[in-house]
Amino acid sequence: MNSALPRCAHLTEDALQRSEFEAALVWSKRACEMPLSDVSDRLQHLQALFAAKSPSFDSWLADLERIALENTPFALDLAKWKMNVPRT
């Protein structure tokens, strides 16, 4: 197993908890680029983009929505994420 992937997820979560959004974006993007990344890594990157108020958020969300059209379990995970996003 690629031990770097769980470390990236942990570092992303830690950075998000400390409101260090630029660091969270770096770690979550790195996780998504790894060969063994999965949908949880993509959702964590979405969370980092949202928290950072990144201009890339909308395009990343659109990409995930396209993936969800062909992947029912992922569609459910994405819907859960959307339901838990605080409305501003």
C-alpha positions as CSV (number, residue, x, y, z in Angstrom):
1,M,0.0,0.0,0.0
2,N,1.2,3.5,-0.8
3,S,1.8,5.0,2.7
4,A,2.0,8.5,1.3
5,L,-1.7,8.6,0.4
6,P,-2.9,8.3,4.0
7,R,-0.3,10.8,5.1
8,C,-1.6,13.3,2.6
9,A,-5.2,12.8,3.7
10,H,-4.1,13.3,7.4
11,L,-2.1,16.4,6.5
12,T,-5.0,17.8,4.5
13,E,-7.5,17.2,7.4
14,D,-5.0,18.8,9.9
15,A,-4.5,21.8,7.7
16,L,-8.3,22.2,7.3
17,Q,-8.8,22.1,11.1
18,R,-6.2,24.8,11.5
19,S,-7.7,26.9,8.7
20,E,-4.5,26.7,6.7
21,F,-6.3,26.4,3.5
22,E,-3.4,26.8,1.1
23,A,-1.6,23.9,2.8
24,A,-4.8,21.9,2.6
25,L,-5.0,22.5,-1.1
26,V,-1.5,21.4,-1.6
27,W,-1.9,18.2,0.3
28,S,-5.3,17.3,-1.1
29,K,-4.2,17.9,-4.7
30,R,-1.1,15.8,-4.1
31,A,-3.4,13.0,-2.8
32,C,-5.6,13.2,-5.9
33,E,-2.6,12.9,-8.2
34,M,-1.5,9.6,-6.6
35,P,-2.3,6.4,-8.5
36,L,-4.2,4.8,-5.6
37,S,-6.4,7.8,-4.9
38,D,-10.1,7.3,-4.6
39,V,-13.3,9.3,-4.3
40,S,-12.7,10.2,-0.7
41,D,-9.5,12.0,-1.8
42,R,-11.5,13.9,-4.5
43,L,-14.1,14.8,-1.9
44,Q,-11.5,16.0,0.5
45,H,-10.0,18.2,-2.2
46,L,-13.4,19.5,-2.9
47,Q,-13.7,20.4,0.8
48,A,-10.3,22.1,0.7
49,L,-11.3,24.1,-2.4
50,F,-14.6,25.1,-0.7
51,A,-12.9,26.1,2.6
52,A,-10.3,28.2,0.7
53,K,-13.0,29.8,-1.4
54,S,-11.0,28.8,-4.4
55,P,-12.0,29.9,-7.9
56,S,-11.3,26.3,-8.9
57,F,-14.2,25.0,-6.7
58,D,-16.9,25.2,-9.4
59,S,-15.0,23.4,-12.1
60,W,-13.8,20.7,-9.6
61,L,-17.4,20.2,-8.5
62,A,-18.6,20.0,-12.1
63,D,-16.0,17.3,-12.8
64,L,-17.1,15.3,-9.8
65,E,-20.7,15.7,-10.8
66,R,-19.9,14.2,-14.2
67,I,-18.1,11.3,-12.6
68,A,-21.1,10.8,-10.3
69,L,-23.4,10.3,-13.3
70,E,-21.7,7.0,-14.0
71,N,-20.9,6.0,-10.4
72,T,-23.9,5.6,-8.1
73,P,-21.9,5.1,-4.8
74,F,-19.9,8.2,-5.6
75,A,-23.1,10.1,-6.5
76,L,-24.4,9.3,-3.0
77,D,-21.1,10.4,-1.3
78,L,-21.2,13.6,-3.3
79,A,-24.8,14.2,-2.4
80,K,-24.0,13.7,1.3
81,W,-21.1,16.2,1.0
82,K,-23.4,18.8,-0.6
83,M,-26.0,18.3,2.1
84,N,-23.5,18.9,4.8
85,V,-22.0,22.1,3.3
86,P,-22.8,25.1,5.3
87,R,-24.9,27.6,3.3
88,T,-23.6,31.1,3.3
